[in-house]
Amino acid sequence: MTPVLTPATVLAATTWAELGVPRTTAGLRALRRALHPDLCASPLAGAAFAHVTALYDGPDVALRLATARRDGPGRLVWTPEPGFEDLVDVADRAHGDLARTRHPRFFTRMAAAPGASRTGARLVTYDDGGAARWWFLADVGRLDSRTAVWVAKRTAAAIELAAEVGWVHGDIHPGTVVLCPEEHGLRLDGWWSAVRIGDRMAVAPRAATPPRWLGGARVDPRLAVAQTAATVLEVADVDAPLADVLRRHATGPGLPSDLLRDVAGAARSLYGAPAWHPLPEPPSPSL
């Protein structure tokens, strides 16, 4: 028997397995019937109805990959959760390829196998000399629209560099983008989720992701563009027409170069020539 699920419960689920419903067409039909906006009075019914389809088509594993510990100023070492140890190898391969890009400081390169010593772990550190301080985007607070411009442009540049060596990050969100306010620096963490261009995602991303990739489409750089645009919209108070550009790329993304061009064009129309502007350091401890 299909369990009784509320729209709120459905929206909280990250995989089909969490629903406790057989993964069959009959199970999908039963849930759609129960959650259809014409039959369910909840204001969440429409969103839950759409989410059910995404869960049915999406991967079976939620992305809860790693915990972090501090390893000196500006440095974290990430240890995969039990069951995700093989993703250290994914991160290692991605980091090795990314090290050949022109701007390696777009990328952190830290991966430690569970229980490994610091000398025995597969670990390549990002090193800024300890001078700069870094914060996750999730800890920076609301960004102004001008700051949103450089976050979007720097992230798009990192996406393009990764694509040059055949990788897509796979899970760009405020917990994998890291900022240095003092130097206007940006880097990407969380390369456990990296996917080779042309492969399919093995785990469900935390990031806002268009349904076609959750449904099994082969990965390309447009996935990272969509996640970047959604991330900036999530954390920033963005002026129009920049907001329109980001919304378009969050749902119907183009290539990284398209995002760079469109964001730069919107910024010119809003603010004129690019100019340095200070970003206050958050009150929370840096990494």
N, C-alpha and C positions, 0 to 999 in steps of 0.2 A: 504494500500500500504506500502511496506517495505521502510523505509527511506534510503536515500543514506548515507552510512557511510564510512569514509576513514579508512585505516588501523591504522593510528595514533589514531583516535577516538576510535576504537575498543580496541586497546591496553591500552588506558587510563581507560577503564571501569573496575570496580571491581565486578559488578553484571550484570546479564542478563537484569534486569529492566532498567539499565542506557542506554541500546541500543535503547529503544523505539520500539522494535520489538516483535510481539506476540511470546510467548514461546510455539511454535508449531513446529512440524517436518518440516512444509512448511516454517516457518520463518527461521529455522536453515539451510535448504537447500538453500534458497535464499541468505543468507549471505555467506555460503560456496562458492556458485557459484560466487558471486561478488568478493570474496577475494582470490579465488584460484590462486596460483602463476602462473599458465599457462595463466590466463585470466587478472590478475591485474599486471600492470607494476611496482608498488611500491616495493622497496626493503624490505618493512615491511610486504608484503603480506603473506609470509610464517608464520611469527610469529603471525600475526593477525588471519590467518586461524586456527591455533592451539588454539589460545586463545578463539575463538568463541566457540569451543567445550567444553573447560574447563568452560566457563561461563554458557553454556547451562546445563551442568551436575552439576554445583556447587550450593552452598547455595544461598539464595536470599538476605541475609543481609550482608552488608559490616561491617567490624570490626572497628568501630570508637567509642571506648568504654568509655574513661574517660579523665578527665583533672586532673592536679595535683597541689597541693600547698605545699609550704615548711612548715614543722612542726618541726623545730629545726635541728641541725647539722645531716646530713646524713639521714634525714627522709622526706618522702613525704606522704601526704594523698591524695588518688585518689578518685575522685567523678565521678560516671558514668554519661554519657550524657543522656539527656531525651530519654526515650524509652528503656534504658538498665538497669533500676533500679533493675530488677530481678537478674542481674548477680552479684550484691553484695552478694546475698545468695549463688551463686555458689562459689565465692571467699571465703566466710566464711566457707563453708563446706570443701573446699580444704585446707584452712589454718588450720582448726581444725585437719584434718587428718595428714597434714604435720608436725604439732607440735610434733607428736609422732615419727618422724624419728630420726635417730641418730645424724644428723647434721643440726639442724634447721636453722643455719645461712646461709645455701644455699638459704633460702627463705625469702622474705619480706612478711609481713602479715599486710596490711593496706587496709581497705575498709570503706568508709563513705557513707551513704545514702544521696542523695541530700537534702540540707536544714537541715540536722541533726546537732545538736550541737556536740562539741567534746566529751562531756560526754555522749550524747545520741546515738552517732554513734556506729555501730558495728565496733570496731577498736581495733586491736591488733598490736602493733608496733614492728618493728625490732629495737633493741636497741644495739648499739655498744659502749655505754657510751659516745658518742659524740667525741671520740678521732680520729677515722678514717674518712677519706673523700672519698666519692663515686661519680662516674660519670657513666652515661649511656654509653654503648659501642659505641653508635652513636657519642658521643662527644669526644671520646678518640683519634681519628685520626687513621691513618694506623698503624696496628700492624706488628711487625716483625714476622718472622716464629717461633722463639722460644716462643714468647708470645702467638702466635696462638695455640701452643701445649697445654699450661696449660689452656687456655680458653676452648678449646675443651674438655680436660679431666675433668675439674671442672664442666662444663655444663653437660657432660655425667654422672658424678656422681650424680648431682642433678636430672637428668631425672630418673636414676635408683632408687633413694630414693623415688621419687614421685610415680613411678610404684609400689613400694613395698606396698604402701597404696592405690593403685588403681586409680591413676590420671595420666593424660597426660596434659602437659601445654597447647598445642594447638597453640601457636603463638610465638615461639622463634625467635626474630630478634634483630637488634642492639638497638631498643628502649625498649626492655624488659630484656636485660642482663645488669647488673650493676657491675662495677669493682671498687675495692679499690687498687690503685697502690702501696700504702705504704705497705700493708700486703699481696699483691697478693690474695685478696679476690674476690669472685664472688658470686652474688646472682641473683635470678630471680624475676622480677616484672611481673605485668599483669596477675594475676591468675584468672581474670574474664573469660578468654578464656579456663579455665581448662575443661577437658572432662573426664568423667569416662571411664576407659578402657572397650571397648565393645560397647560404645555408638557412635553415629554419631555426627559430628560437627554441631552446630546450626547456627554458623555465619562464614563467610568467613575470613580466617586469612590474615593478612598483609604479613606474612612471606612467603618466597618461599616454596611451598608445592607440592609434587608429585600429579599428577592428580587423582590418585585412591582415595585419601581422599577427594579431592574437589568433586569427583563424588559420594560420599556417603558411602565409605567403613567405616567399624567400626574401631574406633580409637584404636591404640596400641602404645607402646613406640617407635616403629620405626618411627612414624610421627615426634616426637620430635627430634630423631636422624637426620632425613633428614633436618629438619629446622636448627638444630645446625650446621651441616656441611655446609649448604648453607650460614649461617650467617658468619662463620669464613672465608669462601672463599670471602665473600663480603667485609670484613673489613681488611683483612690481605694480605700482600705480602708473599705468602707461597711457600717454596721451594718444588721441586719434590724430593722424591716420596710422601711427605706429601700431596701435592695438589692432587695427584692421589687418595689417600685414601679418602680425603674429597669429591672429585667429585663422587666417587663410592657410598659413603654413602648419598650424597645429592639426588641421583636419585634411587638407589637400596639399601636402608638403611638396616642395621642389627640391632641387639639389642644394648642397651647402652654399655654392656660389650664388644661387638664386636668393637664398635667405640673406646673405651678405649684401647683395645688390639692393634688395627691396628694403631692408632695414636702413641701409645708408641713404637711400633715396627719401624715405620717410623722415629720417633725422634731418636731412638737409632742408626739407620743406618746413620742418618745425623749428629748427634751431640755427640754421645756417652752417657755417664751417665748424668742423669738430673742434672742441676746446677741452682742455684739461679741467676737471672739476673734482673737488675732494670728496672722498667717501669716508665718513666717520667710522672709526673702529668700534665694533660692538663691545658692550660692557662684559660679555661673557668671556671666559678664558679662551685663548687661542689654542690651536691644535698642538 
